[in-house]
Amino acid sequence: MPLLEESLWNSKINVNGWVAGGAGTQDVVEPATGNVLGTLGVASAEDVLRASAAAAKAQVSWAAKKPEERAAVLRKAGLLWEEHAEEVNGWLVRESGGIPAKAGLETHTAANECYEASALPSMPAGDVLTTNEERWSFARRRPVGVVSVIAPFNFPLILAIRAVAPALALGNAVLLKPDPRTSVCAGVSIMRIFEEAGLPEGLLHLLPGGAEVGAAVVEAPEVRVIAFTGSTAAGRKIGESAARLLKRAHLELGGNSAMIVLPGADLAKAASAAAFGSFMHQGQICMATGRHIVHQDIYEDYVAALAEKAKNLPVGDPKSGTVAIGPIIDGRQLERIDSMVQAAVAGGARLAAGGTRGEGWFYPPTVLADLDPEHAAWKEEIFGPVAPVRSFSTIDEAVEMANASSYGLSLSILGDVGMAMKIADRVESGKVHINEQTVSDEPNSPFGGVKDSGNGGRIGGASANMEAFTETQWLTMRPEIAPYPF
């Protein structure tokens, strides 16, 4: 039987098994064609409360299991991602609109996230502390209990599994709320993988839904930590709710990442890196290159080279296997992209490539030059296949332009390494990539941003994951009861 056999999940959510959702159902729509791929169950706030209570109950025995038992489940999950990659890839292409290579990256990374997480149960779980008393003193790591994971549509599998896997590995239970637009490829698939891997019932619950469900998985009384990836606006609301409830929220939010192209940079390689950074997955990536800051000596040649790349990238249905650019996730986002491009052109920006909508939910790779720094297409996150370009004359000006943003997620510097190293020390960014574009991630690397891009590198790598999904407990021991003056 296929992993994602529709009869298992059709019109259902998962709360201690596959059951009807309290908020009904919704269609699973293919953005490239508008075709309905299936019917998804939608959770209610009441479903979330039931799931949270069940998760807290199941978590106690899971945390008490031997480290090797938890590790075995994570290793098996990694193998299953590899075994079922072709099937999951097909859903990622059709449901999320990603090209096959991008889908393959997601399942490959999902496997590696599980393999990395499988090492966490046997990691050192604390420190032996010095003490002035006649006792032993320890700081030990304990599971937080129940973790809510809220994932977006753009890299739906990676951005869910990178929190689900380490949270489970460290002895927690998880409430997973995927984006309703990608709840099969990055919700049902995760649920089914862990079912097949032998995860005990009650430890992972699948709760697709909208804002009401998002609020519920934050506010459920058993939840102690929220791992959220999504927009800055939504992240602010989650952070405010978590703070009021004295819960921890790990927020990886929006971006408007800059690429600084230094004088003397190889133009052909720079244009290739720039095209990937701005146009990969239709620019629907938090780390996408949203601002190209190019030295004035090579500015016009750079714009021309990038525009040529844009004009030659094929756009269409990704399941054909012959395109580089697939569909925008939905019509609402398409309208937003186009309105920002048209407003920039009306305000004096030069349209070097693209900028004309096709049929359906497709938008061509677009290059905008000579933007005013106050244009929304320069200041804001577009989340579409648009490359805005401006020039700089001095390194100080380039640094100032890069830092003149409310975001600080990722930054790229192309060109002389010595000059790039000096710039790297001056920019405000959670990640800096020298002679690479802005989109990069690995399971063993801490991921996060500064300013409006979130509250730091809180997921990825053993240290960050341990910090994110455990609490520190102080434990002391004496050989006999201590004497007291009372």
PyMOL commands that set and color helices and strands:
alter all, ss='L'
color gray80, all
select helices_A, chain A and resi 6-9+45-63+67-83+85-96+100-118+120-122+156-169+180-182+184-197+211-219+232-244+267-283+299-311+318-320+331-346+376-379+395-403+417-424+462-469
alter helices_A, ss='H'
color red, helices_A
select strands_A, chain A and resi 12-14+18-20+25-29+36-41+126-129+136-143+146-150+173-177+204-206+223-229+248-252+257-261+289-295+350-353+366-369+386-392+407-408+410-414+431-434+450-451+470-477
alter strands_A, ss='S'
color yellow, strands_A
deselect
rebuild
show_as cartoon
